[in-house]
Amino acid sequence: MKQIVQSIRDAFSMAIEAIQDNRLRSILTLFGMIVGVFAIIAVMTAIRTLETSINSGLNIFGSNVIYIQKSPAIQMGDHASRRKYWRRPNITYDMGEELKSRMVSAEWVSIGDDRGGIVVKAGKYKTNPNVVVSGVDEFGLEVSNGSLSAGRNIIHEDVAYGRRVVLIGKTVLNKVFPYSDPIDKKILINGISYRVVGIIEPKGELFGNDQDNVVIIPITSYLQYFSHSHTSLGISVKAPSAEDFDAVKEEASDQMRIVRALQPNEENNFEMITNDSLIETFGAFTAGIKMFAFAVSIIALIVAGIGIMNIMLVSVTERIKEIGIRKAIGATRNNILFQFLLEAVFLSLLGGIIGVILGVLAGNGISLIMTVKPVVPMDWVFIGLGVCSAIGVIFGIYPAYKAASLDPIESLRFE
Amino acid sequence: MTLIKVKDFYKIYQMGLTEVRALNGVTMEIQENEYLAIMGQSGSGKSTLMNLIGCLDTPTSGDYYLDGVNVALMSDDELAMIRNKQIGFVFQTFNLLPKSSALRNVELPLIYSGIYSKEERMKMALIAIEKVGLGDRMHHKPNELSGGQRQRVAIARALVNNPAIILADEPTGNLDSKTGVEIMSLFDELHKIGHTIILVTHEDEIAKHAHRTIHLVDGKISKDENIK
């Protein structure tokens, strides 16, 4: 065992010597490997970062909530398929009320909608026209996984009477009430006067979006002032527990079909979204990118492998004399084969390691932008380095074999 | 004691339609601690004979007993082992690895003999390099050494594994006459301490150092004489 370790160490030090002796050529060869490994590691790291941010804590909906809306959350596909969603009838407040009265297994059913591009004013202070106004009922905060840091929530009576009361997010608060307590103060939302009743606990950013740049008002008031002909509402159904979740989801689907007056042979003209389905949709989306990055990397690595073979063939030709000397003083075929093979593997592995380091750094650049924790995709690091070693062996074996097969007398005579 | 026994050596090359008999039936014996010179004009077959004695090549037919073992039938890798352990080569053009230090060059045969301890190898290489009087230059690379010094490194490399035979092919051919004399006296000394030395040369001056000369003409031994 010790002998094997020692002989590998000897071959290894010979490989390093040879690479040092041909520094420029080795560096050029390395580039190919670096690019190939860099591409896959950078993409995989970036995707892993996104996945982590999606999966860890940043749940968009509250727990056990099923969200029903007209179109899918992430739409992929061509114009025609998007028009299909767009042509579906809107979900109205009445439909929401009807579903609410039909559902028996749900803890509650909530109706809401939001739109962006809103200006909020209070006295001389004014926000940019980028605030999101959200119309909800008394369950609205729970739907969006939010909570209050001060004041009270929107209550049933606010919704029933269409009261002009508002909950404001931290970003809006800082803009329009920089120095004073906002509770019971008046603000203007797109020019319409509302009374502040509560402050929403900050949530931070998601995909670079500020989730605290919002104001929340009763859905009835929202429909009065902020809806338009295209407005299609979202309905949230809360299951009492995780065990009931699937049953509630099924009941919601059945009841919604009745509300939408669908025939048994017609497909749903609404979408049901859950935290899990969002993660799943995102997964399907990233799988495509992963496949593409993988394909690009494999091509790059094969090209790099051919480069390594080329370099090793040149190296063998240049070192015929050296091979002759080594054979004359007792190197066997296997000694020479192993030496050249190890050189090829070492070159490709070195390129792979540099590629991994650069790839992880570049891939985590995105985590800085999105303020999530950096990750190292260890599985892909090992896959990348494994592929590099394999390429070193595959493309190094022929030159090494050629070197090992040289005739010692002719090699010694070679000038 | 008989170290080398060569019997009916033939080496025949097919060059297109013509057949070239580089060795045309050579039979000879070499005793332990002999100091032998193989002489002949170029084309006489002396290089071919040296390659065969040095186990770099195998004969077309004939037997070669080295230390009682017939090596004519051995595989490439077995021959490599024989070259490593039993034979030390000294070439006209030195044939050192240009980018490795003198010490590393001397160490190289030990790596291939399976001496896995680096310290052990260093100890043996140091002894060999001291023997040729280059202890103070062992960390120099070949291009930092003079021709005579390079040949001393090559001799140290040939000695390091304590081989039965030292085989020197025109060892002074690339050296000036004064350095050549120094190198030859080194061979004289190695002979004195018990090594078997075979010189291959076409120069009478060099052959004079040997105790026995074999002349080759057209692939055959024409003269075999003891001169001392």
Interface residues (C-beta under 8 A of the other chain):
Chain A: K2 Q3 Q6 S7 D10 E17 D21 K321 E322 G324 I325 R326 K327 A328 I329 G330 A331 T332 R333 N334 N335 P408 I409 L412
Chain B: N51 G54 L56 D57 D76 D77 A80 M81 R83 N84 K85 F89 F91 N95 L96 L97 K99 S100 L108 P109 I111 Y112 S113 G114 Y116 S117 K118 R157 N161
